[in-house]
Amino acid sequence: MDNNAVTSLFMFFVTTTLIIIAAYYTTKFIGQKAAGFSKRKHISLLEKNNLPGNLSIEVVKVADQVYLLACRGKDVTLLDRYSMDQWLEMKSADKIMEFNEPSKNNFNPYKDRIDSFRKRFVMDPYEKNE
């Protein structure tokens, strides 16, 4: 191979590597700046539980309120709303509950709401279509 071809090939790889490194750091820099603009002070996702059938139960904090939401695709249903104090009280009580021996007091208080949401939006895979 000619000396000029080797130099040209070397310069090609060096230039390509520099472009990739510059693109990486530029993207990282822009991402950090954009993250500063999209910081959410008053809205945060506290918990999320994915269920079968593209269904999820989410707990979202907005300002000083906590919302319990059922989501399926683009459908969002409000299950309940609490103040932050009520939510923290429930979270601390949740740690104390004995789940080995279920009773009416510590059974899921949202079972009826979740079941009705599932009946409306989640199709049973064993149910026949008519």
N, C-alpha and C positions, 0 to 999 in steps of 0.2 A: 504494500500500500504506500501511496505517496505521503510524504510528510505533511503536506497541505490538507489531505483528506483526514489524517489522524487528528490534526489540530482542529479542523472543522467539526469532526464528530465529538471531540472533547468539549469544545465550546457549546455545542448543541446540548449535551447533557448538563453542563454547568448552568446554562441559561434556563433550561427546563426546571432544574432543581431550585434555582433562585426564584423562579416564577411561582412554583408550588409553595415554597416557604413564605414568600410575600403574601400569597393568597390566604394561606392558613392564618398568619398573624393579623392580616387585615380583617378577616372574618371574625377572629377572636376579639379584636379591638371593637369592631362595630357591635358585636354581641354584648359586650360589657356595657357599652354606652346605651344600647337599646334596653338593656335590663334596668338601667337606672330610670328610664322613662316609664317603664311598665310596672314599677313597684306598686303593689297594692297595699295601701295602708289599712283599708277598712273592709276588705273582702279576702277571705281565705278559706281553703278547703280543709276542714278538720279531719274528716274520715271519709272513706269510700269503700263500699263493699260490693263487688261484682257478683251478680247472681246469674244463673243460666237464662238463656233466652234474651240476651242483649239487655238485661235489666240491671240497674245498679241503684243502690241506696247511698245517698251522699249527705253528709252533714257539712253545711256551709255557714261560716260566720260572716255576717254583714253588720258592720258597726258593732253595736252591743247586743244584737239578736243572733240566735242560732236557728237555722232552718233545716228541717229534716225533709229531704227531697227524694222522690222515686223517679228515676230517669230511664227511659227506653227510647233509643234513637233520638229523635228531636222532641219527643213528648216529655214534659216535666210536670210532676204532680207534687204539690205541697202536702206532706203528710202531717207535719206539726211545726210549731214555732215556739221557741223558748227564749227567755232572757239568758244572758251569759251566766248569771248566778245560778239559775235553775239547771243549766247544762252542767256546770261544774259540780253541783250537788249530786246530779244523777250520775256523773262519771265517778265520783268518789263512792257513791252507794253501789255502783256496778262492780267495783273491785271487792266489796265486802260480801256480795251475794254468793250463796252456795249454789252452783249450777249442777252439782251432783244429785241433788234432791230437788227437782223442780216443784214449785208450789204455785198457787195462784198469785202470790205476792211478787214473785220474781220471774214469772213467765213473761215472754216478750209482749209488752203492751201494744205493740204495733202490728201484731200478727193479723188482726182483722183488716186493718188498712192495707197491709202488704198483700194479703190474700185477695182483697177486692181489686187492687191494682193489677195483680197478676191475671185475674179473671177477665178484666177489661182489655189488657194489652198483650198478654202472653198466651199464645196458643199452645195447648197441650199437644206434644208430638204424637201421642197415641190416640188423640181424638180424631175421628173421621171427618173429613170435609164433606159437606153436603151441598 
